């Protein structure tokens, strides 16, 4: 055979062994809870996170908007299902175990819709999941799920366990989609964002996260990096980052998103699953996956109970971060047979109120108070809604008084009660609330104090408060006019 035909024959043989159809895609989705460009941009600029800098330069840097309330189990489940909490029904950090009544971290069987790992399994694609919220007990999927309960520990331990297990499985399985979730990027914010003396600890941790990102960047896969919400690293937040009622106030609406160039659009957290499905060449309408998943769920096994010590450890970690109140009951009330907590109904009511479904919201707040009659959060939220609706104001005032008695250190609650007292000409009561609500430089509260002082008749004290308000915010022409009289 003439030698000139050998290249043609070789090319023909190679073509015959080429796989038919599109080459399977491989995506690694990395969840960095609470990650915020306020901090990451700084670390990219000063060289703390060179791997993230390279990933951003090679892809597209975007902002991902969160939902409200911006609580991790709710938001991550929205990201992993493509539907809002009122549909997926993960509404709290915890639930009551249906067999023991003991409070435990939220479980996968509370979810009412398929997650993306169920969707990929239905389509015959392989999927691995590591550390994600509400994945205990692990569901049967075409791949591996290492649940949130199985990697419990402090934020450093959780980071290292998740990374080790995920990297080993990805290199062995080559899944179409790997989901790797790190909670530590949010935990360290709650612990140290308000403590500048720990700046080196924060930098070291994020340098470790950057090294981890570098490990995944070297795998044969496309990277998608996202956070469920941002974190107020550059802003003055005057409330505790680890107290139950105020921890979420440190969350910013603007989370992070890094995608390969040309990836589908995604502006909000509920767009993550449709975007990933589209990138994998699958139908992106999440509703099309629900029927088959429900049949599978109905045939599922009962939920096992986690070992007592691991459950206690997980609950203790949630309390340390302010996601569970230290005074909250650890067991369901004796007469209560459901799994949902008071906080679950409280969060549902907030979502219903945001959707304009106020009558349903009132019922949900009432249900929260039936489960926990001492829930200051539910009292305040219901009081606020009743005041907004201008209905049952006597009850609204009583609920607010009870909430402040239980938790007197909530500046916003005291400020609101002060305004309601001013409307009733209870000037001294309003002044007391305004003074207790004052934290730092707050022009509005100083003006409110001045108004209450004027109502009492102390013009000198009123003038002093008004002048302090103007010193903080000079752009108050009406107040300036009042002082000029």
C-alpha positions as CSV (number, residue, x, y, z in Angstrom):
1,X,0.0,0.0,0.0
2,X,1.4,3.4,-0.9
3,X,2.6,5.4,2.1
4,X,0.6,8.4,1.0
5,X,-2.6,6.7,2.0
6,X,-1.5,6.0,5.7
7,X,-2.6,9.5,7.1
8,X,-6.0,9.1,5.4
9,X,-6.5,5.6,6.9
10,X,-5.3,6.8,10.4
11,X,-7.8,9.8,10.3
12,X,-10.6,7.4,9.3
13,X,-9.8,5.0,12.2
14,X,-9.8,7.9,14.7
15,X,-13.1,9.1,13.4
16,X,-14.7,5.7,13.8
17,X,-13.7,5.7,17.5
18,X,-15.0,9.2,18.2
19,X,-18.1,9.2,20.5
20,X,-21.3,9.8,18.7
21,X,-23.3,12.8,19.9
22,X,-22.2,15.7,22.1
23,X,-19.4,15.2,24.6
24,X,-20.8,15.0,28.1
25,X,-20.4,18.2,30.1
26,X,-18.9,18.3,33.5
27,X,-19.7,21.2,35.9
28,X,-18.5,21.8,39.4
29,X,-20.8,24.1,41.3
30,X,-19.1,25.6,44.4
31,X,-21.3,27.3,47.0
32,X,-19.6,29.8,49.3
33,X,-22.2,30.7,51.9
34,X,-22.4,34.5,52.5
35,X,-19.5,35.3,50.1
36,X,-19.5,39.0,49.1
37,X,-17.6,41.0,46.5
38,X,-17.0,43.6,49.2
39,X,-14.4,41.3,50.7
40,X,-13.4,39.1,47.8
41,X,-12.6,42.1,45.5
42,X,-10.2,43.4,48.2
43,X,-8.6,40.0,48.5
44,X,-8.3,39.6,44.7
45,X,-6.6,43.1,44.6
46,X,-4.1,42.5,47.3
47,X,-3.1,39.0,46.2
48,X,-4.8,36.9,48.9
49,X,-6.9,35.1,46.4
50,X,-4.9,34.6,43.2
51,X,-6.8,31.5,42.1
52,X,-10.2,33.3,42.3
53,X,-8.6,36.2,40.4
54,X,-7.7,33.8,37.5
55,X,-11.1,32.1,37.6
56,X,-12.9,35.5,37.4
57,X,-10.6,36.7,34.6
58,X,-11.3,33.6,32.5
59,X,-15.1,33.7,33.1
60,X,-17.8,36.2,33.9
61,X,-18.2,38.0,37.3
62,X,-21.8,38.7,38.2
63,X,-24.0,39.7,41.1
64,X,-26.7,37.2,42.4
65,X,-29.7,38.7,44.2
66,X,-31.0,36.8,47.2
67,X,-34.6,36.3,48.5
68,X,-36.1,37.3,51.9
69,X,-35.7,36.3,54.5
70,X,-32.1,35.5,53.5
71,X,-31.7,32.4,55.7
72,X,-29.3,29.7,54.4
73,X,-31.6,26.6,54.3
74,X,-34.3,28.6,52.6
75,X,-32.1,30.3,50.0
76,X,-29.9,27.3,49.2
77,X,-33.0,25.1,48.7
78,X,-34.4,27.8,46.4
79,X,-31.1,27.7,44.5
80,X,-31.1,23.9,44.3
81,X,-34.8,23.6,43.2
82,X,-35.5,26.7,41.2
83,X,-38.7,27.5,43.2
84,X,-39.3,29.8,46.2
85,X,-39.7,28.7,49.8
86,X,-43.5,28.8,49.8
87,X,-43.3,26.0,47.2
88,X,-40.2,24.0,48.3
89,X,-41.3,24.2,52.0
90,X,-37.9,24.4,53.6
91,X,-38.7,27.2,56.0
92,X,-36.4,26.9,58.9
93,X,-33.0,25.7,60.1
94,X,-34.7,23.0,62.2
95,X,-37.7,20.8,62.6
96,X,-39.2,18.5,65.3
97,X,-38.4,14.8,64.7
98,X,-41.7,13.0,63.9
99,X,-40.8,10.0,66.1
100,X,-39.0,11.6,69.1
101,X,-40.3,15.2,69.0
102,X,-36.7,16.4,69.5
103,X,-35.5,19.5,67.6
104,X,-33.0,18.6,64.9
105,X,-31.5,20.3,61.8
106,X,-33.9,20.5,58.8
107,X,-34.2,17.3,56.8
108,X,-34.5,16.4,53.1
109,X,-38.0,14.8,53.6
110,X,-39.4,18.2,54.5
111,X,-38.8,19.4,50.9
112,X,-41.9,19.2,48.6
113,X,-40.2,19.5,45.2
114,X,-37.3,17.8,43.4
115,X,-33.8,19.2,43.7
116,X,-31.4,19.4,40.8
117,X,-29.8,16.1,41.9
118,X,-33.2,14.4,41.5
119,X,-33.6,16.1,38.1
120,X,-30.2,14.8,36.8
121,X,-30.9,11.4,38.1
122,X,-34.2,11.3,36.2
123,X,-32.2,12.2,33.0
124,X,-29.6,9.5,33.6
125,X,-26.8,12.0,34.4
126,X,-24.4,11.5,37.3
127,X,-24.5,14.0,40.2
128,X,-22.5,14.2,43.4
129,X,-23.5,16.5,46.3
130,X,-21.3,17.5,49.4
131,X,-22.4,19.3,52.5
132,X,-25.5,21.0,51.2
133,X,-28.3,22.1,53.6
134,X,-31.3,19.8,54.1
135,X,-29.7,16.7,52.5
136,X,-30.0,14.3,55.5
137,X,-31.0,11.6,55.0
138,X,-29.3,11.3,51.6
139,X,-31.7,10.6,48.8
140,X,-31.2,7.8,46.3
141,X,-29.5,9.4,43.2
142,X,-27.3,8.5,40.3
143,X,-24.2,9.4,42.2
144,X,-23.2,10.3,45.8
145,X,-24.7,12.6,48.4
146,X,-22.6,13.4,51.5
147,X,-25.2,15.2,53.7
148,X,-24.8,18.3,55.8
149,X,-25.1,16.1,59.0
150,X,-22.1,13.9,57.9
151,X,-19.7,16.8,57.7
152,X,-20.8,18.7,60.9
153,X,-18.1,20.4,62.9
154,X,-16.7,23.9,63.3
155,X,-16.2,25.9,60.2
156,X,-12.6,24.9,59.6
157,X,-13.4,21.2,60.1
158,X,-16.5,21.4,57.8
159,X,-14.4,23.1,55.1
160,X,-11.7,20.4,55.2
161,X,-14.1,17.5,55.4
162,X,-16.2,18.7,52.5
163,X,-13.2,19.5,50.3
164,X,-11.5,16.2,50.9
165,X,-14.5,14.1,50.2
166,X,-15.6,16.1,47.2
167,X,-12.2,16.1,45.5
168,X,-11.8,12.4,46.0
169,X,-15.3,11.6,44.6
170,X,-15.0,14.1,41.6
171,X,-11.7,12.5,40.5
172,X,-13.1,9.0,40.8
173,X,-16.7,9.5,39.4
174,X,-16.3,12.4,36.9
175,X,-19.9,13.5,37.6
176,X,-21.8,15.6,35.1
177,X,-22.5,17.9,38.1
178,X,-20.8,18.1,41.4
179,X,-22.2,20.4,44.1
180,X,-19.7,21.4,46.8
181,X,-21.0,23.6,49.6
182,X,-18.9,25.5,52.2
183,X,-20.6,27.1,55.2
184,X,-17.5,28.6,56.7
185,X,-17.5,31.6,54.4
186,X,-20.6,32.8,56.2
187,X,-19.7,31.5,59.7
188,X,-16.5,33.5,59.8
189,X,-18.4,36.6,58.9
190,X,-20.8,36.2,61.8
191,X,-17.9,35.5,64.1
192,X,-15.4,38.1,63.1
193,X,-16.8,40.8,60.7
194,X,-17.5,43.1,63.7
195,X,-14.1,42.3,65.2
196,X,-11.2,44.0,63.4
197,X,-8.7,42.3,65.7
198,X,-9.5,39.0,63.9
199,X,-8.7,40.4,60.4
200,X,-5.7,38.0,60.1
201,X,-7.9,35.0,60.9
202,X,-10.4,36.0,58.2
203,X,-7.6,36.5,55.7
204,X,-6.0,33.1,56.4
205,X,-9.4,31.4,56.0
206,X,-10.1,33.0,52.7
207,X,-6.6,32.2,51.5
208,X,-7.4,28.6,52.3
209,X,-10.7,28.9,50.3
210,X,-8.7,30.3,47.4
211,X,-6.3,27.3,47.5
212,X,-9.4,25.0,47.4
213,X,-10.8,26.9,44.4
214,X,-7.5,26.3,42.7
215,X,-7.8,22.5,43.3
216,X,-11.2,22.5,41.5
217,X,-10.0,24.8,38.7
218,X,-7.4,22.1,37.8
219,X,-10.2,19.5,37.3
220,X,-11.6,18.8,33.8
221,X,-14.8,20.7,34.4
222,X,-16.4,24.1,34.1
223,X,-16.6,26.1,37.4
224,X,-19.6,27.9,38.7
225,X,-19.2,29.8,42.0
226,X,-22.1,31.3,43.9
227,X,-23.3,32.6,47.3
228,X,-26.8,32.7,48.7
229,X,-26.4,36.3,49.8
230,X,-23.8,38.8,50.5
231,X,-22.3,39.9,53.9
232,X,-21.8,43.4,55.2
233,X,-18.0,43.5,55.5
234,X,-17.7,47.2,54.5
235,X,-20.8,48.6,56.2
236,X,-21.5,49.8,59.7
237,X,-24.1,47.4,61.2
238,X,-25.0,48.3,64.7
239,X,-26.5,45.0,65.8
240,X,-25.0,41.7,66.9
241,X,-23.9,39.3,64.2
242,X,-24.6,36.3,66.4
243,X,-27.9,37.2,68.1
244,X,-31.1,35.4,67.0
245,X,-33.1,38.5,66.0
246,X,-30.3,40.3,64.3
247,X,-27.8,37.8,62.7
248,X,-29.5,38.0,59.3
249,X,-29.3,41.8,59.4
250,X,-25.6,41.4,58.4
251,X,-26.7,39.7,55.2
252,X,-26.7,41.8,52.0
253,X,-29.0,41.2,49.1
254,X,-26.0,41.1,46.6
255,X,-24.3,37.7,46.6
256,X,-21.6,36.6,44.2
257,X,-21.8,34.6,40.9
258,X,-18.9,33.5,38.7
259,X,-19.7,31.5,35.5
260,X,-17.9,30.5,32.3
261,X,-18.1,33.0,29.5
262,X,-21.4,32.8,27.6
263,X,-23.3,31.0,30.4
264,X,-27.1,31.6,30.4
265,X,-28.3,34.7,32.3
266,X,-29.1,34.3,36.0
267,X,-29.9,37.3,38.2
268,X,-31.6,35.8,41.2
269,X,-31.1,32.8,43.4
270,X,-34.0,30.9,41.9
271,X,-32.3,31.0,38.5
272,X,-29.3,28.8,39.5
273,X,-31.0,25.4,38.8
274,X,-32.4,26.5,35.4
275,X,-29.0,27.9,34.5
276,X,-27.1,24.7,35.4
277,X,-29.7,22.5,33.7
278,X,-29.3,24.6,30.5
279,X,-25.5,24.4,30.7
280,X,-25.8,20.6,30.9
281,X,-28.0,20.5,27.8
282,X,-31.1,19.5,29.8
283,X,-34.7,21.0,29.9
284,X,-34.5,24.0,32.2
285,X,-38.2,24.1,33.2
286,X,-38.0,22.7,36.7
287,X,-41.8,22.0,36.7
288,X,-41.3,19.2,34.2
289,X,-39.3,17.1,36.7
290,X,-41.9,17.1,39.5
291,X,-44.2,14.2,38.5
292,X,-41.6,11.5,38.3
293,X,-39.9,12.7,41.5
294,X,-43.1,12.6,43.4
295,X,-43.7,9.0,42.4
296,X,-40.2,8.1,43.5
297,X,-40.6,10.0,46.8
298,X,-43.8,8.2,47.6
299,X,-42.0,4.9,47.3
300,X,-39.1,6.1,49.6
301,X,-38.0,4.6,52.9
302,X,-38.8,6.2,56.3
303,X,-36.4,8.9,57.6
304,X,-33.8,7.5,59.9
305,X,-32.9,9.3,63.2
306,X,-29.4,10.8,63.5
307,X,-27.2,9.7,66.4
308,X,-28.0,11.9,69.5
309,X,-24.5,13.3,69.9
310,X,-24.3,14.5,66.2
311,X,-27.7,16.1,66.5
312,X,-26.7,17.9,69.7
313,X,-23.5,19.2,67.9
314,X,-25.4,20.5,64.9
315,X,-28.0,22.3,67.1
316,X,-25.2,23.8,69.3
317,X,-23.5,25.2,66.1
318,X,-26.8,26.8,65.0
319,X,-27.2,28.4,68.5
320,X,-23.6,29.7,68.4
321,X,-24.4,31.5,65.2
322,X,-27.6,33.0,66.4
323,X,-29.9,30.9,64.2
324,X,-31.6,29.3,67.2
325,X,-32.3,31.1,70.4
326,X,-30.7,29.7,73.5
327,X,-34.0,29.8,75.2
328,X,-35.9,27.9,72.5
329,X,-37.5,24.6,73.4
330,X,-35.5,21.6,72.3
331,X,-38.7,19.4,72.1
332,X,-42.1,19.9,70.5
333,X,-44.9,20.8,72.9
334,X,-46.6,17.7,74.3
335,X,-49.9,18.3,72.4
336,X,-48.2,19.1,69.1
337,X,-47.9,16.4,66.5
338,X,-46.3,18.3,63.6
339,X,-42.7,18.6,62.6
340,X,-42.7,22.3,61.8
341,X,-41.2,24.8,64.4
342,X,-42.5,28.2,65.4
343,X,-39.7,29.8,63.4
344,X,-40.9,27.8,60.3
345,X,-44.4,29.4,60.6
346,X,-42.9,32.8,61.4
347,X,-40.7,32.7,58.2
348,X,-43.7,31.4,56.2
349,X,-45.8,34.4,57.4
350,X,-43.1,36.8,56.4
351,X,-43.1,35.4,52.9
352,X,-46.9,35.5,52.8
353,X,-46.8,39.1,53.9
354,X,-44.3,40.0,51.2
355,X,-46.6,38.3,48.7
356,X,-49.5,40.5,49.9
357,X,-51.3,37.5,51.4
358,X,-51.9,39.2,54.7
359,X,-54.8,37.1,56.1
360,X,-52.8,33.9,55.5
361,X,-49.7,35.6,57.1
362,X,-51.7,36.4,60.3
363,X,-52.8,32.8,60.5
364,X,-49.2,31.6,60.2
365,X,-48.0,34.0,62.8
366,X,-50.8,32.8,65.1
367,X,-49.6,29.2,64.5
368,X,-46.1,30.2,65.4
369,X,-47.4,31.5,68.7
370,X,-49.4,28.4,69.4
371,X,-46.2,26.3,69.1
372,X,-44.1,28.8,71.1
373,X,-46.1,31.4,73.0
374,X,-42.9,33.1,74.0
375,X,-41.6,33.7,70.4
376,X,-40.7,37.4,70.6
377,X,-39.9,37.4,66.8
378,X,-43.4,36.1,66.0
379,X,-45.0,38.7,68.4
380,X,-43.1,41.5,66.8
381,X,-43.8,40.5,63.3
382,X,-47.5,40.0,63.9
383,X,-47.7,43.3,65.8
384,X,-46.0,45.0,62.8
385,X,-48.4,43.5,60.3
386,X,-51.5,44.4,62.4
387,X,-50.2,48.0,62.7
388,X,-49.6,48.2,59.0
389,X,-53.1,46.9,58.3
390,X,-54.6,49.2,61.0
391,X,-56.6,46.3,62.4
392,X,-56.8,45.0,66.0
393,X,-54.5,47.7,67.2
394,X,-55.1,46.9,70.9
395,X,-53.7,43.4,70.2
396,X,-50.9,44.8,68.1
397,X,-49.8,47.0,71.0
398,X,-50.0,44.2,73.5
399,X,-47.9,41.9,71.3
400,X,-45.2,44.5,70.9
401,X,-45.1,45.2,74.7
402,X,-44.7,41.4,75.3
403,X,-42.0,41.1,72.6
404,X,-40.0,43.9,74.2
405,X,-40.5,42.4,77.7
406,X,-39.0,39.1,76.4
407,X,-36.2,40.8,74.4
408,X,-35.7,44.4,75.5
409,X,-32.6,45.0,73.5
410,X,-34.1,45.3,70.0
411,X,-33.5,48.9,68.9
412,X,-35.9,48.7,66.0
413,X,-38.7,47.4,68.2
414,X,-38.2,50.2,70.8
415,X,-38.1,52.8,68.0
416,X,-41.4,51.6,66.5
417,X,-43.1,51.5,69.9
418,X,-41.9,55.0,70.5
419,X,-43.6,56.2,67.3
420,X,-46.8,54.5,68.3
421,X,-46.7,56.1,71.7
422,X,-46.2,59.5,70.2
423,X,-49.3,59.0,68.1
424,X,-51.1,58.4,71.4
425,X,-49.5,61.5,73.0
426,X,-47.6,59.2,75.5
427,X,-44.6,61.5,75.3
428,X,-42.7,60.2,78.2
429,X,-43.1,56.6,77.2
430,X,-42.0,57.5,73.7
431,X,-38.9,59.3,75.0
432,X,-37.9,56.3,77.0
433,X,-38.2,54.0,74.0
434,X,-36.3,56.4,71.7
435,X,-33.5,56.7,74.2
436,X,-33.2,52.9,74.5
437,X,-33.3,52.5,70.8
438,X,-30.4,55.0,70.2
439,X,-27.2,53.3,69.1
440,X,-24.4,55.5,67.7
441,X,-25.1,58.3,65.3
442,X,-28.7,58.1,64.2
443,X,-30.2,61.3,62.9
444,X,-33.7,60.0,62.8
445,X,-33.6,58.9,66.4
446,X,-32.1,62.1,67.6
447,X,-34.9,64.0,65.8
448,X,-37.4,61.6,67.4
449,X,-36.0,62.3,70.9
450,X,-36.2,66.0,70.2
451,X,-39.8,65.6,69.2
452,X,-40.6,63.7,72.4
453,X,-38.8,66.3,74.5
454,X,-40.7,69.1,72.8
455,X,-44.0,67.2,73.5
456,X,-43.1,67.0,77.2
457,X,-42.3,70.8,77.2
458,X,-38.5,70.7,77.6
459,X,-37.5,73.0,74.8
460,X,-33.8,73.2,75.7
461,X,-33.4,69.4,75.6
462,X,-35.4,69.3,72.3
463,X,-33.1,71.9,70.7
464,X,-30.0,70.0,71.8
465,X,-31.4,66.7,70.3
466,X,-32.4,68.5,67.0
467,X,-28.9,70.0,66.8
468,X,-27.3,66.6,67.2
469,X,-29.6,65.2,64.5
470,X,-28.5,68.1,62.1
471,X,-24.9,67.5,62.9
472,X,-25.2,63.9,61.7
473,X,-27.4,64.7,58.7
474,X,-27.4,68.4,57.7
475,X,-29.9,67.8,54.8
476,X,-33.0,68.3,56.9
477,X,-34.5,71.7,55.8
478,X,-37.7,71.4,57.9
479,X,-35.8,70.7,61.1
480,X,-33.3,73.5,60.4
481,X,-36.3,75.8,59.8
482,X,-37.8,74.7,63.1
483,X,-34.6,75.6,65.0
484,X,-34.4,79.0,63.3
485,X,-37.8,80.1,64.8
